[in-house]
Amino acid sequence: MTRAYPGADIGSDHDLVLAIFKLKLNSKRKAKSPRLNFDFEKLKGPNIFETFRAQIGGKFAALTLIDNDVDTMANSVKEVLVSTAEEVLGRKRRTILTVGLERSAGPL
């Protein structure tokens, strides 16, 4: 809502204007990083579990030889875990649930 006040004594030929407005701010939504879903059901098999354990152990043994700061070590541990899980386990496939209308609906 705006309103002009003509004749206000401000020493100029301009008119004084009063404006009232409402402002609604929304927070910016952060984009979510995609979650890595690995097929952990494969770890129940004895051969896969031993393979995963051996590869993790070998890669962590190499990490202990390197002297780095905490952030670098944390990033390298994460990379080791993700890469080994990707190699051995693979990604979990999405299962799509289908609810059939023909099952629940009776004869028309």
NORFEN-V500439 format. One record per pair of residues at least 6 apart in sequence whose C-alpha atoms are under 6 Angstrom apart, sorted by sequence separation. I is the first residue (numbers start at 1). GAP is how many residues later the second one is. D is the distance in whole Angstrom. If there is no record, write none. Layout:
I:GAP:D, I:GAP:D
This chain:
43:6:5, 6:9:5, 5:10:6, 5:11:5, 4:12:6, 4:13:4, 3:14:6, 3:15:5, 2:16:6, 2:17:4, 1:18:6, 1:19:5, 39:50:6, 38:52:6, 39:52:6, 38:53:4, 39:53:4, 37:54:6, 38:54:5, 37:55:6
